């Protein structure tokens, strides 16, 4: 991330825009990790209830609600 910031800054990109781009990158990284991360499988009782062994994914609402915000 530090290299990204330095490259953007040296290229003349304004700092607020750099932060917005970083926020989108982190948002994507978190969403990707929820979908494809190396998570311990759900318990058998959870798998039976939600019909999936994938942790953090039930309806997809959690992953979709991750939003990078710069304040």
Phi, psi and omega in degrees: 000323181296319177298318179302312181299313181297316180297316180296314182297315180293337178277357177093009179286136181292146186303314179303323178290324177298315179297321178296318179295319177298318180299319178292323177296314180294319177305311180297320179297316180294315179299319179295320180294322176298317184285321190232013182291165180274075183262150172291136182298155176297157175294153179306322180294324178289318178300318180297319183289313186258359177063031179204145177264002184274114178295154176068358179237114175236290178259346185091354183296319180301308182300318181289339182275354178286118183226127176284126183232136175249126179238000000 
